[in-house]
Amino acid sequence: MDIQEETTNLQEGEPKGRELSHVMNGSCSFWWDNWLGVGPMAQYTVVSNRFNNDKVSDFIEDGQWNRDKVIQAAPHNQVHNILSTQLQAIRGKLPTNEKLLRFGIEPGVCYCCYSPGLDTIEHIFNSGNFAKQVWKYFANSLGIQTDYLPLRNMIMRWWSCTYNNEAHQLILQVIPIFICWNLWKNRCAVKYGGKQSNMARVKHLVILDSFKLLQTKFPYISWPLGWNKICTLLENCTHETRVTTIQWIKPPDSWVKINTDGSALNNPGWIGAGGIPRNQTGEFILALSVSLGQGTNNQAEIEAANFGLTWCVQLNYKNVILEVDSQLLADWFSNKAVVPWAISAHLQKLHQLATHFTHFKFIHTFREANFVADSLSKHNHHISNP
């Protein structure tokens, strides 16, 4: 079955894929975030997407996947999974009593409000008195209107608000998700756990989720725990932009610099190594692109370095600089991080190779300065694997 037939059948039937609540998050990278639960999309294609800034939201129009755009851009073996991904609450897939009522199993009264309404998605998450008060509490501090809108439109209002900085943008995107999640937990705690509906608990949990996220994402800022104080700090934070020049730098006279990199189609999966030694004038001496068989991305990085240094030993170079873009490999080599046992033998070999040189330096660089080695490491996949 080709992609066109598969996606057509998918539209005709009921979606069967994963139900993820965060796929429309504006900050979620289509290629580099694990938003589908199967790893980054970039690992399923041999085409380099290192500079691709596509967001998941770029592939969604009016709450639906842009089918043609997904088929054109996404890895072919993931198109079915992507088009199967839906939003539960917004698409009415939650097991509320309104779904069970037609079978005569449950009464239709909600569990969240003191003045009960129907146990519907719209009531639980938006139109019920309980939900309204929760939305209003968080919206007022951020200057967002709280007049009634359908749930989908309410969430889009939050996501389309103007923001002052990256932290402000993040909170505008995640608060609707945190609110819906904790409203649902409150409803289920009443129905299945025998607890009382508690608005203070819901507010506290939303604030706590936001606080933990901000601490994780921006650990260099001292975040308060109170909601009003968080909002004040969010609006007053200034985004400081620093420009750093990234370039490949020639080695000193009588030195050779070798840049290496590893690549993995999957992790674990087919891996490859690339490297390029250059002299003090910047001229490349030779280039390597080697298939390493099956392994992990970390194994690919360290074996690429071993290949590169082995060549330098065979060519009898005495002053060598090894430059890689893996900070983890640099930390392992300098004993700043614990080495996994599975690759400890490879690292031991790297240390042994380094002893063959009169002078040796191990340098970490940014990926942009290691682009040639990166391209060489991916080149072998086109040759070795169909």
HELIX and SHEET records of a PDB file:
HELIX    1   1 ILE A    3  GLU A   12  1                                  10    
HELIX    2   2 MET A   41  TYR A   44  5                                   4    
HELIX    3   3 VAL A   56  PHE A   59  5                                   4    
HELIX    4   4 ARG A   67  ALA A   73  1                                   7    
HELIX    5   5 HIS A   76  GLN A   78  5                                   3    
HELIX    6   6 VAL A   79  SER A   84  1                                   6    
HELIX    7   7 ASN A   97  LEU A  100  1                                   4    
HELIX    8   8 LEU A  101  PHE A  103  5                                   3    
HELIX    9   9 ILE A  121  GLU A  122  1                                   2    
HELIX   10  10 HIS A  123  SER A  127  3                                   5    
HELIX   11  11 ASN A  129  SER A  141  1                                  13    
HELIX   12  12 LEU A  151  TRP A  159  1                                   9    
HELIX   13  13 GLU A  166  GLY A  193  1                                  28    
HELIX   14  14 MET A  199  LYS A  217  1                                  19    
HELIX   15  15 TRP A  227  ASN A  236  1                                  10    
HELIX   16  16 ASN A  297  GLN A  314  1                                  18    
HELIX   17  17 GLN A  327  PHE A  333  1                                   7    
HELIX   18  18 TRP A  341  ILE A  343  5                                   3    
HELIX   19  19 SER A  344  ALA A  354  1                                  11    
HELIX   20  20 ARG A  367  ASN A  370  5                                   4    
HELIX   21  21 PHE A  371  SER A  384  1                                  14    
SHEET    1   A 2 ILE A  60  GLU A  61  0                                        
SHEET    2   A 2 GLN A  64  TRP A  65 -1                                        
SHEET    1   B 5 LEU A 288  GLY A 295  0                                        
SHEET    2   B 5 GLY A 269  ARG A 278 -1                                        
SHEET    3   B 5 VAL A 256  ALA A 264 -1                                        
SHEET    4   B 5 ASN A 319  VAL A 324  1                                        
SHEET    5   B 5 HIS A 359  HIS A 364  1                                        
END                                                                             
